[in-house]
Amino acid sequence: MTTAGAGKKLSADVKQYLVVTGNYWAFTLTDGALRMLVVLHFHQLGYAPLQIAALFLFYEIFGVITNLVGGYLGARIGLNSTMNIGLGLQVIALLMLAIPTVILTPLWVMGAQAISGIAKDLNKMSAKSTIKLLVPSDQQGKLFKWVALLTGSKNALKGVGFFLGGALLALLDFVGAVVAMAAVLGVIWIASLLLLKKDLGKAKQKPKFRELFSKSRAVNILSAARLFLFGARDVWFVVALPVFLSSQLGWSFWWVGGFLAIWIIGYGFVQSIAPVLINQGENSAPGGLHVFVWALILTGIPAAIALGFNSSLPIEAVLIGGLLIFGAVFAINSSLHSYLIVNYAKSDGVSLDVGFYYMANALGRLVGTLLSGWIYQTEGLVACLWVSSAFIGLAALISLGLPRTVSNN
C-alpha cells in the first residue's frame, strides 16, 4: 500500500471514530440527565434514599454483565454494531418511562434502568476500544492525551446532562423530559445506522466465549483497583449527595442539578488536561507508580471533608470546597486508569480486555450505589465519606502491583 493510500485509509478510520465519539457524547447527555431525573423525581415522590438507590440496582448489575459480554460481542461483530445496539436500547429505555406516574412502579423503572445500563456500557466499551486502533503503538504519550480528551469530554457532557435533567424536570415534568430525550436520541441513532459502515475492532481470530475473562495480570490488578476507586466515588456521590443537598440544605432541583453539572463539567475538564498536569510529554506515559501516588493523595480528601463536618466551619463551605478538590484529584486518577487499560489491552480483540475492565468499573458503581443509599439512610453523609476514604485506600494498595512502566503493544 502506498503512503497516500495508507493516509486515506487512516482518514476513513478517523472519520468513523469521530462518528463513534459523537454518538458517545449524545448518549452521555441522556444518561446523565436520566440519572438526575430519576433521583430528583422519586425523591419528590417521597422515596427513601435506599429505595432510590434500589432503582439503579438493575442498571449497575446489567452494566457488569454487559461489559463482560459486550467486549466479546465487539470482538466478533464489530464496534459499530455494538454502538448502534446501545443507542437503540437507550431510546427504548427512555420510552418505557414515558407513562403516567401512577402506574410507574419501582419494578418497571428498574427494568428500564436495566436496559439503559446495557446501552450505556455498550457505548462506552465501543468508544474506548476504538481509540486503541487509531494510535501507533510507539506513541504512548499521544495515546494518553487522546484517551484523556475522550474521557474528559464525555464527563463534561455528563455534567451538562445533570443540569439538563434538573432543568427538564422543572420545565417539562418527568414524562415530557424522557419523551423529548428519546426523540432527539432516536434521530441520532438513525444517523448512526447510516454513517457507521466500517467494522472496527473485529478480532482476526474469533474469540471463544471462555476468553471473556482477562488473562493479563496487569489488567486484573488495574480492574480490582478500578472497582474500589469508583465504589469510593459513588458511595457518597450517587444518592447521598443530591439527597443531602435537597433535604438537608434545602436546595431546589435547579440548584442541585446545576451544581452537580458544574462539578462534573469541571471534573471532565481536569481529566482532559491530566497529561499536562502530571507533566507527561509526547513520548512518555504514566505507569503504575503514578496510579499509586495519585490514589494515595485522593485517600485523605473524603476523610478531611468528614472531619470538616464536625468542625466549626460552615457545612456548605466544607462540602463545596471538598467536592472541588476531590473532583480534581479523582479526575486525574480516573484519567490514569483509562489510559492504562487501553495500553494494557491486546490490540487484536481489544474490546475483550476493555470490556473486562469496565465490568469491574460497573461492579464498583453497583456496590457504591447500594452503599450510598443504605449508609446515608442509616448513618448519614459523614459515614459515606469515611467508607469512600477506605475504598480509595484499598485502590491505592492494590495498584502497587501494577507494572512501573508501560509497554508498546
C-alpha positions as CSV (number, residue, x, y, z in Angstrom):
1,M,0.0,0.0,0.0
2,T,1.4,3.5,-0.8
3,T,1.8,6.2,1.7
4,A,-1.0,8.1,0.2
5,G,-3.2,5.0,0.3
6,A,-2.3,4.5,4.0
7,G,-3.2,8.1,4.8
8,K,-6.5,7.8,3.0
9,K,-7.3,4.6,5.0
10,L,-6.4,6.3,8.3
11,S,-8.5,9.3,7.4
12,A,-11.5,7.0,6.9
13,D,-10.9,5.3,10.2
14,V,-10.7,8.7,12.0
15,K,-13.9,9.7,10.4
16,Q,-15.6,6.5,11.7
17,Y,-14.1,7.2,15.1
18,L,-15.5,10.8,15.1
19,V,-19.0,9.3,14.5
20,V,-18.5,6.9,17.4
21,T,-17.4,9.8,19.6
22,G,-20.3,11.9,18.6
23,N,-22.7,9.1,19.4
24,Y,-21.0,8.6,22.7
25,W,-21.3,12.3,23.5
26,A,-25.0,12.4,22.6
27,F,-25.7,9.2,24.6
28,T,-23.8,10.7,27.6
29,L,-26.1,13.7,27.7
30,T,-29.2,11.5,28.0
31,D,-27.5,9.2,30.5
32,G,-26.6,12.0,32.9
33,A,-30.0,13.7,32.5
34,L,-31.9,10.4,33.1
35,R,-29.9,9.7,36.3
36,M,-30.7,13.1,37.7
37,L,-34.3,12.9,36.6
38,V,-34.8,9.6,38.5
39,V,-33.1,10.7,41.7
40,L,-34.9,14.0,41.9
41,H,-38.3,12.8,40.7
42,F,-38.6,9.9,43.0
43,H,-37.2,11.9,46.0
44,Q,-40.0,14.3,45.2
45,L,-42.5,11.4,45.3
46,G,-41.4,10.5,48.8
47,Y,-39.0,7.6,48.2
48,A,-36.4,7.0,50.9
49,P,-32.6,7.2,49.9
50,L,-32.3,3.3,49.9
51,Q,-35.4,3.0,47.7
52,I,-33.9,5.5,45.2
53,A,-30.6,3.5,45.2
54,A,-32.6,0.3,44.5
55,L,-34.0,1.9,41.4
56,F,-30.4,1.8,39.9
57,L,-29.8,-1.8,41.0
58,F,-30.5,-3.4,37.7
59,Y,-28.7,-0.5,35.9
60,E,-25.5,-1.4,37.6
61,I,-26.0,-5.2,37.6
62,F,-26.6,-5.3,33.9
63,G,-23.7,-2.9,33.4
64,V,-21.4,-5.6,35.0
65,I,-22.8,-8.3,32.6
66,T,-22.8,-6.1,29.5
67,N,-19.2,-5.0,29.9
68,L,-18.1,-8.6,30.1
69,V,-20.3,-9.9,27.2
70,G,-20.1,-6.7,25.3
71,G,-16.3,-7.0,24.9
72,Y,-16.8,-10.4,23.4
73,L,-19.5,-9.1,21.0
74,G,-17.4,-6.2,19.9
75,A,-14.5,-8.6,19.0
76,R,-16.9,-10.8,17.0
77,I,-19.3,-8.4,15.3
78,G,-17.5,-5.1,15.3
79,L,-17.7,-2.0,17.5
80,N,-20.0,-0.1,15.1
81,S,-22.7,-2.8,15.7
82,T,-22.3,-2.7,19.5
83,M,-22.5,1.1,19.4
84,N,-25.8,1.1,17.3
85,I,-27.3,-1.6,19.6
86,G,-26.6,0.6,22.6
87,L,-28.2,3.7,21.0
88,G,-31.3,1.8,20.1
89,L,-31.7,0.3,23.6
90,Q,-31.4,3.7,25.2
91,V,-34.3,5.0,23.1
92,I,-36.4,2.0,24.3
93,A,-35.4,2.6,27.9
94,L,-36.5,6.3,27.7
95,L,-39.8,5.5,26.1
96,M,-40.5,2.8,28.8
97,L,-40.5,5.6,31.4
98,A,-42.9,7.8,29.4
99,I,-46.0,6.6,31.2
100,P,-48.2,8.3,33.9
101,T,-46.6,8.4,37.4
102,V,-49.5,6.5,39.0
103,I,-48.6,3.3,37.0
104,L,-44.8,3.9,37.0
105,T,-43.9,1.1,39.5
106,P,-40.4,0.7,41.0
107,L,-40.0,-2.7,39.2
108,W,-40.8,-1.1,35.9
109,V,-38.4,1.7,36.5
110,M,-35.7,-0.8,37.4
111,G,-36.4,-2.7,34.2
112,A,-36.0,0.5,32.1
113,Q,-32.8,1.2,34.0
114,A,-31.5,-2.3,33.2
115,I,-31.9,-1.6,29.5
116,S,-30.3,1.8,30.0
117,G,-27.3,0.2,31.8
118,I,-26.8,-2.2,28.9
119,A,-27.0,0.6,26.4
120,K,-24.6,2.8,28.3
121,D,-21.9,0.2,28.7
122,L,-22.1,-0.9,25.1
123,N,-21.5,2.7,24.1
124,K,-18.6,3.2,26.5
125,M,-16.9,-0.1,25.6
126,S,-17.2,0.7,21.8
127,A,-15.8,4.2,22.1
128,K,-12.9,3.4,24.5
129,S,-11.9,0.3,22.5
130,T,-11.8,2.1,19.1
131,I,-9.1,4.6,20.1
132,K,-6.6,1.8,20.6
133,L,-6.8,1.0,16.9
134,L,-6.0,4.6,15.7
135,V,-2.8,5.5,17.6
136,P,0.5,3.8,16.6
137,S,1.8,1.6,19.5
138,D,5.1,3.6,19.8
139,Q,3.2,6.8,20.5
140,Q,2.0,6.2,24.1
141,G,2.2,9.9,25.0
142,K,-0.3,10.7,22.2
143,L,-2.5,7.7,23.3
144,F,-2.6,9.1,26.8
145,K,-3.7,12.5,25.5
146,W,-6.3,11.1,23.2
147,V,-7.8,8.9,25.9
148,A,-7.8,11.8,28.4
149,L,-9.5,14.0,25.9
150,L,-12.2,11.4,25.1
151,T,-12.8,10.6,28.8
152,G,-12.8,14.2,29.9
153,S,-15.1,15.5,27.2
154,K,-17.5,12.6,28.0
155,N,-17.7,13.5,31.6
156,A,-18.1,17.2,30.9
157,L,-21.1,16.4,28.8
158,K,-22.4,14.1,31.5
159,G,-22.3,17.2,33.8
160,V,-24.3,19.1,31.2
161,G,-26.7,16.1,31.3
162,F,-27.1,16.5,35.1
163,F,-28.1,20.1,34.6
164,L,-30.3,19.1,31.7
165,G,-32.1,16.6,33.9
166,G,-32.9,19.1,36.6
167,A,-34.0,21.7,34.0
168,L,-36.2,19.3,32.1
169,L,-37.9,18.1,35.3
170,A,-38.7,21.7,36.2
171,L,-39.8,22.7,32.7
172,L,-41.5,19.6,31.2
173,D,-42.2,17.3,34.1
174,F,-40.8,13.7,34.2
175,V,-42.8,12.2,31.2
176,G,-42.2,15.2,29.0
177,A,-38.5,15.1,29.7
178,V,-37.9,11.4,28.8
179,V,-40.1,11.8,25.6
180,A,-38.0,14.8,24.4
181,M,-34.7,12.9,25.0
182,A,-36.0,9.8,23.3
183,A,-37.0,11.8,20.2
184,V,-33.6,13.5,19.9
185,L,-31.6,10.3,20.5
186,G,-33.8,8.5,18.0
187,V,-32.7,10.8,15.2
188,I,-29.0,10.4,16.2
189,W,-29.5,6.6,16.2
190,I,-30.9,6.6,12.7
191,A,-28.0,8.8,11.5
192,S,-25.5,6.4,13.1
193,L,-27.1,3.4,11.3
194,L,-26.4,5.2,8.1
195,L,-22.9,6.5,8.8
196,L,-21.2,3.8,10.8
197,K,-20.2,1.4,8.0
198,K,-16.8,0.2,9.0
199,D,-16.4,-2.9,11.2
200,L,-13.8,-1.5,13.6
201,G,-12.5,-3.8,16.3
202,K,-13.3,-7.3,14.9
203,A,-10.7,-9.8,16.1
204,K,-8.7,-11.6,13.4
205,Q,-9.3,-14.8,15.3
206,K,-12.8,-15.1,16.5
207,P,-12.7,-15.3,20.3
208,K,-14.1,-18.2,22.3
209,F,-16.7,-17.5,25.0
210,R,-14.3,-18.7,27.7
211,E,-11.9,-15.9,26.7
212,L,-14.2,-13.3,28.3
213,F,-12.1,-13.2,31.5
214,S,-8.8,-11.4,31.2
215,K,-5.6,-13.5,31.3
216,S,-3.4,-10.4,31.9
217,R,-2.1,-9.8,35.4
218,A,-1.8,-6.0,34.8
219,V,-5.5,-5.8,33.5
220,N,-6.7,-7.9,36.5
221,I,-4.9,-5.6,39.1
222,L,-6.0,-2.4,37.4
223,S,-9.6,-3.8,37.3
224,A,-9.5,-4.5,41.0
225,A,-8.2,-1.0,41.8
226,R,-10.9,0.5,39.5
227,L,-13.6,-1.4,41.4
228,F,-12.7,0.3,44.7
229,L,-11.9,3.7,43.1
230,F,-15.4,4.0,41.6
231,G,-17.1,2.4,44.5
232,A,-15.5,5.2,46.6
233,R,-16.9,7.9,44.4
234,D,-20.4,6.6,44.1
235,V,-20.8,5.6,47.8
236,W,-21.4,9.3,48.5
237,F,-22.0,10.9,45.1
238,V,-24.8,9.0,43.5
239,V,-27.6,9.1,46.1
240,A,-26.3,10.6,49.4
241,L,-25.0,13.8,48.0
242,P,-28.0,15.0,45.9
243,V,-30.5,13.9,48.6
244,F,-28.4,15.7,51.2
245,L,-28.3,18.9,49.2
246,S,-32.0,18.8,48.6
247,S,-33.3,17.6,52.0
248,Q,-30.7,19.0,54.5
249,L,-29.5,22.2,52.8
250,G,-32.8,23.0,51.1
251,W,-31.5,23.3,47.6
252,S,-34.0,23.4,44.7
253,F,-33.9,21.0,41.8
254,W,-32.3,23.7,39.7
255,W,-29.6,24.2,42.3
256,V,-28.9,20.5,42.8
257,G,-28.8,19.8,39.1
258,G,-26.9,22.9,38.2
259,F,-24.2,22.4,40.9
260,L,-23.6,18.8,40.1
261,A,-23.5,19.6,36.4
262,I,-20.8,22.2,37.0
263,W,-18.9,19.8,39.2
264,I,-18.9,17.0,36.5
265,I,-18.0,19.5,33.8
266,G,-15.0,20.7,35.8
267,Y,-14.1,17.1,36.6
268,G,-14.2,16.3,32.9
269,F,-12.0,19.3,32.0
270,V,-9.4,18.2,34.5
271,Q,-9.5,14.7,33.1
272,S,-8.9,16.1,29.6
273,I,-5.8,18.0,30.7
274,A,-4.4,15.3,33.0
275,P,-1.3,14.7,30.8
276,V,-0.4,18.4,31.2
277,L,-1.0,18.4,34.9
278,I,1.3,15.4,35.6
279,N,3.8,16.7,33.0
280,Q,3.7,13.9,30.5
281,G,5.4,14.6,27.2
282,E,4.5,13.4,23.7
283,N,6.9,10.4,24.0
284,S,6.3,9.4,27.7
285,A,3.4,8.0,29.5
286,P,2.5,7.2,33.2
287,G,2.9,3.8,34.8
288,G,1.8,2.1,37.9
289,L,3.7,4.3,40.3
290,H,1.7,7.3,39.1
291,V,-1.6,5.4,39.9
292,F,-0.5,4.6,43.4
293,V,0.7,8.2,44.3
294,W,-2.4,9.9,43.0
295,A,-4.7,7.4,44.7
296,L,-2.8,8.0,48.0
297,I,-3.4,11.7,47.6
298,L,-7.1,11.1,47.0
299,T,-7.5,8.9,50.1
300,G,-7.3,11.8,52.5
301,I,-9.8,14.1,50.9
302,P,-13.2,12.4,51.8
303,A,-11.8,11.9,55.4
304,A,-10.9,15.6,55.5
305,I,-14.5,16.5,54.4
306,A,-15.9,14.2,57.1
307,L,-13.7,15.9,59.8
308,G,-14.8,19.3,58.5
309,F,-18.4,18.4,59.1
310,N,-17.6,18.1,62.8
311,S,-15.7,21.4,63.0
312,S,-17.0,24.9,63.4
313,L,-16.8,25.6,59.7
314,P,-20.0,26.2,57.7
315,I,-21.2,22.8,56.3
316,E,-21.9,24.2,52.8
317,A,-18.3,25.7,52.6
318,V,-16.8,22.4,53.7
319,L,-18.9,20.3,51.3
320,I,-18.5,22.5,48.3
321,G,-14.7,23.1,48.8
322,G,-14.1,19.5,49.5
323,L,-16.1,18.4,46.4
324,L,-14.0,20.7,44.2
325,I,-10.7,19.3,45.5
326,F,-12.0,15.7,45.4
327,G,-13.2,16.1,41.8
328,A,-9.9,17.5,40.5
329,V,-7.8,14.7,42.1
330,F,-10.3,12.0,41.3
331,A,-10.3,13.1,37.7
332,I,-6.5,12.6,37.4
333,N,-6.9,9.2,39.0
334,S,-9.6,8.2,36.5
335,S,-7.7,9.5,33.5
336,L,-4.6,7.5,34.5
337,H,-6.8,4.4,34.8
338,S,-8.5,5.0,31.5
339,Y,-5.2,5.3,29.7
340,L,-3.6,2.3,31.3
341,I,-6.4,-0.1,30.4
342,V,-6.1,0.9,26.7
343,N,-2.3,0.4,26.9
344,Y,-2.6,-3.0,28.6
345,A,-5.3,-4.3,26.3
346,K,-4.2,-6.6,23.4
347,S,-4.6,-4.9,20.0
348,D,-6.3,-7.9,18.5
349,G,-9.7,-8.1,20.1
350,V,-9.1,-5.0,22.2
351,S,-12.7,-4.9,23.4
352,L,-12.2,-8.1,25.4
353,D,-9.8,-6.6,27.9
354,V,-11.5,-3.2,27.9
355,G,-14.9,-4.9,28.5
356,F,-13.5,-6.9,31.4
357,Y,-12.0,-3.8,33.0
358,Y,-15.2,-1.8,32.7
359,M,-17.1,-4.8,34.1
360,A,-15.1,-4.2,37.3
361,N,-15.9,-0.5,37.0
362,A,-19.6,-1.3,36.8
363,L,-19.3,-3.6,39.8
364,G,-17.7,-0.8,41.8
365,R,-20.6,1.5,40.8
366,L,-23.1,-1.1,41.8
367,V,-21.5,-1.6,45.3
368,G,-21.1,2.2,45.7
369,T,-24.7,3.0,44.7
370,L,-26.2,0.4,47.1
371,L,-24.0,1.5,49.9
372,S,-24.8,5.2,49.1
373,G,-28.5,4.7,49.8
374,W,-28.1,2.3,52.7
375,I,-25.3,4.1,54.7
376,Y,-26.8,7.5,54.1
377,Q,-30.2,6.3,55.3
378,T,-28.8,4.6,58.4
379,E,-25.8,6.7,59.3
380,G,-25.7,9.8,57.2
381,L,-23.3,11.5,54.8
382,V,-20.3,11.6,57.1
383,A,-20.3,7.8,57.3
384,C,-20.4,7.6,53.4
385,L,-17.3,9.8,53.3
386,W,-15.4,7.5,55.7
387,V,-16.3,4.5,53.6
388,S,-15.2,6.4,50.5
389,S,-11.8,7.1,52.0
390,A,-11.3,3.4,53.0
391,F,-12.2,2.3,49.5
392,I,-9.6,4.6,47.9
393,G,-7.0,3.4,50.3
394,L,-7.7,-0.1,49.1
395,A,-7.4,1.0,45.5
396,A,-4.0,2.6,46.2
397,L,-2.7,-0.6,47.9
398,I,-3.9,-2.8,45.0
399,S,-2.3,-0.5,42.4
400,L,1.2,-1.2,44.0
401,G,1.1,-4.5,41.9
402,L,0.9,-2.6,38.6
403,P,3.9,-2.5,36.2
404,R,6.1,0.6,36.9
405,T,6.4,1.4,33.2
406,V,4.1,0.9,30.2
407,S,4.9,-1.2,27.1
408,N,4.1,-0.7,23.4
409,N,1.6,-3.4,22.4
